[in-house]
Amino acid sequence: MKKTLTVNLGGTVFHIDEDAYQLLDKYLANLRIHFRKEEGSEEIMNDFEMRISELFNERVRLGYEVITIEHVEEVIKHVKQRAMILKMIIMERK
């Protein structure tokens, strides 16, 4: 039996395993640190959270009632690519 939490991400409520929540929370905290000095950092974080929410919604539509650590790991892989592209764009502007 696993403990689950209810979280609001990008305006949508999800049920998420506790270990999955811890991984997601740590990843989002690292993203905030990484982009904190960039202009529009709050908007950047909102965009990441919205995208993660969309990806979680895909899992829910497939019938998953609870977001698992495997789901979070898949989403992080996807978002990392987006974060690297965004960082390159920001560096080119400077």
Accessible surface in RSA format (square Angstrom, percent):
REM  Atomic radii and reference values for relative SASA: ProtOr
REM  Chains: A
REM  Algorithm: Lee & Richards
REM  Probe-radius: 1.40
REM  Slices: 20
REM RES _ NUM      All-atoms   Total-Side   Main-Chain    Non-polar    All polar
REM                ABS   REL    ABS   REL    ABS   REL    ABS   REL    ABS   REL
RES MET A   1   241.81 125.2 151.09 100.0  90.73 216.0 124.34 105.7 117.48 155.6
RES LYS A   2   118.16  57.6  94.47  58.0  23.69  56.4  80.86  72.8  37.31  39.7
RES LYS A   3   132.57  64.7 116.60  71.5  15.98  38.0  74.38  67.0  58.19  62.0
RES THR A   4    64.71  46.0  44.02  44.6  20.68  49.3  13.98  18.8  50.72  76.7
RES LEU A   5    53.46  29.8  48.55  34.7   4.90  12.3  53.42  37.5   0.04   0.1
RES THR A   6    86.95  61.8  57.48  58.3  29.47  70.2  38.34  51.5  48.61  73.5
RES VAL A   7    25.40  16.7  19.80  17.9   5.60  13.5  25.40  22.1   0.00   0.0
RES ASN A   8   104.67  72.2  73.53  71.1  31.14  75.0  27.54  66.3  77.13  74.5
RES LEU A   9    10.80   6.0  10.51   7.5   0.28   0.7  10.80   7.6   0.00   0.0
RES GLY A  10    23.61  29.1   0.00   N/A  23.61  29.1  10.69  29.3  12.92  28.9
RES GLY A  11    68.17  84.1   0.00   N/A  68.17  84.1  31.17  85.6  37.00  82.9
RES THR A  12    44.82  31.9  41.27  41.8   3.54   8.4  26.44  35.5  18.37  27.8
RES VAL A  13    88.43  58.2  67.40  61.0  21.04  50.7  67.40  58.6  21.04  57.1
RES PHE A  14     4.83   2.4   1.64   1.0   3.19   8.3   4.83   2.9   0.00   0.0
RES HIS A  15    94.35  51.6  91.75  63.8   2.60   6.6  56.14  57.9  38.20  44.5
RES ILE A  16     0.01   0.0   0.01   0.0   0.00   0.0   0.01   0.0   0.00   0.0
RES ASP A  17     9.88   6.9   9.88   9.8   0.00   0.0   0.08   0.2   9.81   9.8
RES GLU A  18    59.65  34.2  58.95  44.6   0.71   1.7  10.30  19.9  49.35  40.3
RES ASP A  19    51.96  36.4  45.85  45.6   6.10  14.4  31.27  73.6  20.68  20.6
RES ALA A  20     0.00   0.0   0.00   0.0   0.00   0.0   0.00   0.0   0.00   0.0
RES TYR A  21    75.95  35.5  75.95  43.2   0.00   0.0  40.83  30.7  35.12  43.3
RES GLN A  22   106.84  59.7  99.75  72.9   7.09  16.9  35.33  75.2  71.51  54.2
RES LEU A  23    54.62  30.4  50.08  35.8   4.53  11.4  53.92  37.9   0.70   1.9
RES LEU A  24     6.17   3.4   6.17   4.4   0.00   0.0   6.17   4.3   0.00   0.0
RES ASP A  25    67.95  47.6  65.83  65.5   2.13   5.0   3.06   7.2  64.89  64.7
RES LYS A  26   136.49  66.6 131.20  80.5   5.30  12.6  78.55  70.7  57.94  61.7
RES TYR A  27    24.59  11.5  22.31  12.7   2.28   5.9  23.26  17.5   1.33   1.6
RES LEU A  28    12.55   7.0  12.55   9.0   0.00   0.0  12.55   8.8   0.00   0.0
RES ALA A  29    41.20  37.9  39.26  60.6   1.95   4.4  40.75  57.4   0.45   1.2
RES ASN A  30    76.40  52.7  72.15  69.7   4.24  10.2  20.90  50.3  55.50  53.6
RES LEU A  31    10.20   5.7   9.59   6.9   0.60   1.5  10.20   7.2   0.00   0.0
RES ARG A  32   104.34  43.8 101.28  51.6   3.07   7.3  52.16  71.3  52.18  31.6
RES ILE A  33   102.14  58.1  97.79  72.9   4.35  10.5  98.62  71.0   3.52   9.6
RES HIS A  34    95.94  52.4  77.36  53.8  18.58  47.5  54.44  56.1  41.50  48.3
RES PHE A  35     0.22   0.1   0.21   0.1   0.01   0.0   0.22   0.1   0.00   0.0
RES ARG A  36   133.36  56.0 111.23  56.7  22.12  52.7  52.66  72.0  80.70  48.9
RES LYS A  37   171.80  83.8 137.00  84.1  34.80  82.9  92.72  83.5  79.08  84.2
RES GLU A  38    19.09  11.0  12.50   9.5   6.60  15.7   2.48   4.8  16.61  13.6
RES GLU A  39   175.04 100.5 143.98 108.9  31.06  74.0  67.39 130.3 107.66  87.9
RES GLY A  40    39.06  48.2   0.00   N/A  39.06  48.2  29.83  81.9   9.22  20.7
RES SER A  41    29.71  25.1  27.65  36.9   2.05   4.7   3.76   8.0  25.95  36.3
RES GLU A  42   127.20  73.0 125.24  94.7   1.96   4.7  57.04 110.3  70.15  57.3
RES GLU A  43   116.62  67.0 113.34  85.7   3.27   7.8  35.37  68.4  81.25  66.3
RES ILE A  44    20.67  11.8  19.59  14.6   1.08   2.6  20.67  14.9   0.00   0.0
RES MET A  45     9.56   4.9   9.56   6.3   0.00   0.0   9.56   8.1   0.00   0.0
RES ASN A  46    74.89  51.6  73.50  71.0   1.39   3.3  19.12  46.0  55.77  53.9
RES ASP A  47    83.78  58.7  79.53  79.2   4.26  10.1  26.04  61.3  57.75  57.6
RES PHE A  48     5.40   2.7   4.82   3.0   0.57   1.5   5.29   3.2   0.10   0.3
RES GLU A  49    35.30  20.3  35.30  26.7   0.00   0.0   1.93   3.7  33.38  27.3
RES MET A  50    91.75  47.5  91.75  60.7   0.00   0.0  79.54  67.6  12.21  16.2
RES ARG A  51    53.24  22.4  52.17  26.6   1.07   2.6   8.85  12.1  44.39  26.9
RES ILE A  52     0.09   0.1   0.09   0.1   0.00   0.0   0.09   0.1   0.00   0.0
RES SER A  53     3.72   3.1   3.72   5.0   0.00   0.0   0.69   1.5   3.03   4.2
RES GLU A  54    80.86  46.4  78.40  59.3   2.47   5.9  33.38  64.6  47.48  38.8
RES LEU A  55    11.64   6.5  11.64   8.3   0.00   0.0  11.64   8.2   0.00   0.0
RES PHE A  56     0.01   0.0   0.01   0.0   0.00   0.0   0.01   0.0   0.00   0.0
RES ASN A  57    41.08  28.3  40.91  39.5   0.17   0.4   3.23   7.8  37.85  36.6
RES GLU A  58    71.19  40.9  69.49  52.6   1.70   4.1  20.65  39.9  50.54  41.3
RES ARG A  59    32.36  13.6  32.36  16.5   0.00   0.0   5.67   7.7  26.69  16.2
RES VAL A  60    66.11  43.5  58.24  52.7   7.86  18.9  58.24  50.6   7.86  21.3
RES ARG A  61   177.12  74.4 139.83  71.3  37.29  88.8  77.77 106.3  99.35  60.2
RES LEU A  62   136.79  76.2 103.32  73.9  33.46  84.1 107.96  75.8  28.83  77.6
RES GLY A  63    57.19  70.5   0.00   N/A  57.19  70.5  35.56  97.6  21.63  48.4
RES TYR A  64   107.75  50.3 102.24  58.2   5.51  14.3  58.07  43.6  49.68  61.2
RES GLU A  65   147.60  84.7 129.76  98.2  17.83  42.5  49.34  95.4  98.26  80.2
RES VAL A  66    46.05  30.3  41.45  37.5   4.60  11.1  41.61  36.2   4.44  12.1
RES ILE A  67     1.56   0.9   1.56   1.2   0.00   0.0   1.56   1.1   0.00   0.0
RES THR A  68    35.75  25.4  35.75  36.2   0.00   0.0  33.52  45.0   2.23   3.4
RES ILE A  69    42.75  24.3  42.75  31.9   0.00   0.0  42.75  30.8   0.00   0.0
RES GLU A  70    99.20  57.0  98.02  74.2   1.18   2.8  51.48  99.6  47.72  39.0
RES HIS A  71    13.37   7.3  13.37   9.3   0.00   0.0   6.84   7.1   6.53   7.6
RES VAL A  72     0.00   0.0   0.00   0.0   0.00   0.0   0.00   0.0   0.00   0.0
RES GLU A  73    79.72  45.8  77.06  58.3   2.66   6.3  24.14  46.7  55.59  45.4
RES GLU A  74    84.13  48.3  76.72  58.0   7.42  17.7  32.65  63.2  51.48  42.0
RES VAL A  75     0.32   0.2   0.03   0.0   0.29   0.7   0.32   0.3   0.00   0.0
RES ILE A  76    16.00   9.1  16.00  11.9   0.00   0.0  16.00  11.5   0.00   0.0
RES LYS A  77   145.09  70.8 140.11  86.0   4.98  11.9  87.06  78.4  58.03  61.8
RES HIS A  78    72.99  39.9  67.45  46.9   5.55  14.2  48.41  49.9  24.58  28.6
RES VAL A  79     0.00   0.0   0.00   0.0   0.00   0.0   0.00   0.0   0.00   0.0
RES LYS A  80   107.07  52.2 106.37  65.3   0.69   1.6  51.49  46.3  55.58  59.2
RES GLN A  81   109.22  61.1 108.06  79.0   1.16   2.8  27.34  58.2  81.88  62.1
RES ARG A  82   110.25  46.3 107.09  54.6   3.16   7.5  32.92  45.0  77.33  46.9
RES ALA A  83    11.99  11.0  11.03  17.0   0.96   2.2  11.30  15.9   0.69   1.8
RES MET A  84   121.96  63.2 118.13  78.2   3.83   9.1  80.26  68.2  41.70  55.3
RES ILE A  85    97.08  55.2  96.98  72.3   0.09   0.2  96.98  69.8   0.09   0.3
RES LEU A  86    47.23  26.3  46.30  33.1   0.94   2.4  47.09  33.1   0.14   0.4
RES LYS A  87    49.82  24.3  49.82  30.6   0.00   0.0  32.69  29.4  17.13  18.2
RES MET A  88   113.29  58.7 111.47  73.8   1.82   4.3  72.83  61.9  40.47  53.6
RES ILE A  89    71.53  40.7  71.07  52.9   0.46   1.1  71.08  51.2   0.45   1.2
RES ILE A  90    15.41   8.8  15.32  11.4   0.08   0.2  15.32  11.0   0.08   0.2
RES MET A  91   121.81  63.1 107.90  71.4  13.91  33.1  92.33  78.5  29.47  39.0
RES GLU A  92   144.20  82.8 111.44  84.3  32.76  78.0  48.59  94.0  95.62  78.1
RES ARG A  93   191.75  80.5 152.39  77.7  39.36  93.7  61.02  83.4 130.74  79.2
RES LYS A  94   173.88  84.8 111.11  68.2  62.77 149.5 107.71  97.0  66.17  70.5
END  Absolute sums over single chains surface
CHAIN  1 A     6443.3       5536.2        907.0       3428.2       3015.1
END  Absolute sums over all chains
TOTAL          6443.3       5536.2        907.0       3428.2       3015.1
